[in-house]
């Protein structure tokens, strides 16, 4: 499937994976720290860390030779997940945190707690969801916007409705 959302979920869509990414963004780097904070079994944690490393979200950096030990650090690709984690956090704060947000984001320049918002990369204005229109991009090989079923995803030719 040539869907960017599906491709993202292939890498980080598993529940533990996003929690590992979240903790890495909070500064956690070592296997034992992840295991203790998340309460995840060691074998599942190893699988998730290996997957995130294999996909370039984390890099494995040695910090001890005897015994061999590694830190897991976010790559640029992993850091690019920050808006995703932030949006998930804000959604959870709004719909699943009856006692209020467990953590808040503070803008370092002005010292104020803030909410992330989508803005237009061209004009800088805030972009509410109701002002967004989705159009096909050059990678739309599966005709994602063809919800009518009039076209074959593989051939791009109209389906004969006879």
N, C-alpha and C positions, 0 to 999 in steps of 0.2 A: 504494500500500500504506500503510495506517494503522498502521505499526509504528514505534515511536520509535527502535529500533535501526537499521532501514533508513533512516529520515530522517537520523539522525546520520551514518551511513556515506555517504549522498549528499553530505554536506558535507565530512567529514574522513576518509573511508574509503580514499582513495588513499594509497599508501605515503608519497610525498613530503610530502603535506599534514600527516600526523601528525608527521613529522620537523621540518617548519617550525614547527608549534605547539610541539613540545618545545623547539626552539632559542629560540623567542620566550619561553618560560617561563624559559629560562636567561639571558635578557637580550639576545639577539641582536635587532637592530632594522633593520639596513640590508641592502639588496639584496646588496651585495658580500660582506658577512659571511655571509649565508645561503649564497650561491653557493660561497664558499671552504670553509666548514665542511662543507657537504653534498656538494660535488663534483657538483652538479646543473647541467645545461645552462641557460643564461640564459633561453632561450625557455620551457622547462618550468617554471622557477622563476617567471617572470612569470605564466604561466597559473595556477599554484597560488596565488600571492600574490593575483592578481585574484579567483580563486574564493573564497578565504578572506575577502577584503575585501568582496566582493559579498554574502556570507552573514553578515557582521557578526561574524566571529571575530577579524579584525584590522581596525585602522583605519589609513589611510594619512595620515601627517602630514608636511607639508613641513619640511625643515630647511635647504634652500638654494634661493635663487631663481635664481642664475646659477652653474652650470647648475642646472636644476630637479632636486632630489633629495628623496627621501622616506624616512621611517622607517615601519616597520610595527610597530604596537603592539597588544598583546592588548586586546580589549574585555572587558567583564564576561562576555559570552558565551564568549569565548575562555578567560578565566580559569576559567570553570566546567568546562573540559575537564581541569583539573588532576587530579581523582581518576581520570579515564580514563587519562591519561598515567602517573600514579603506579602504577596497577594493571598497566598494560602493562609498565612498568619492572620491577616486582616479579616478574611472571611471567617476563620475560626473564632477570632475575637468577637465578631458581630453575632454569629449564630450558635456558637458552642462554648462560650466562656461566661457563664452567668455571674461569676464573681469579678469579672473584668479581665482585661488583658494580662497574661502572665509576664509578658515583656513588652516594652514599648521602644519605638525607634526615635532617636533624638538627632536632629540636624546639628552637627558639630559647630557650624558657623554661627547659628543664632541661638543654639541651646534649647530649642523648642521641640516638644513631641510632635511628630507629624504623621500623616497618612500618605502613603504613596498613591499617586494618581497618574493615569495615562495622559500624556500630552502629545501634541502633534510635533513631529520632528522638523516640520517645515515652518510652521507659524508660532509654535510654542504655546498655543492655547490648550486648555484642558479639553479632553475628548470624552464625553460621556458615551456609554454604549449605544444609546439611541441615535447618536450622530455618526455611527460607523457603518460603512457599506463594504461588504465583502465582494471582491472581484477575483476572477481566476488569475493566477500568476503563471510564469513560464514553466514551473514544475508541476502544473496540474495535469498530470498524465492519467489520472483516474477519473477526471471530470467530477470532482468533489461537489461542485455546485449544481450538477444535473440531478436534482432530486425528483424530477418528473419521470426519470427512467427512459427518456426518449433516445438516449445515445448509448452505444456499447462502450464501456470503459476501455476495453482492449483495442478496438478498431477505430474509435472516435467517429464512427459512421452512425447515422440514424438507424434505430431499430425499426424494422419493417413491422408495422402494426396490423398487417392484414390477417 
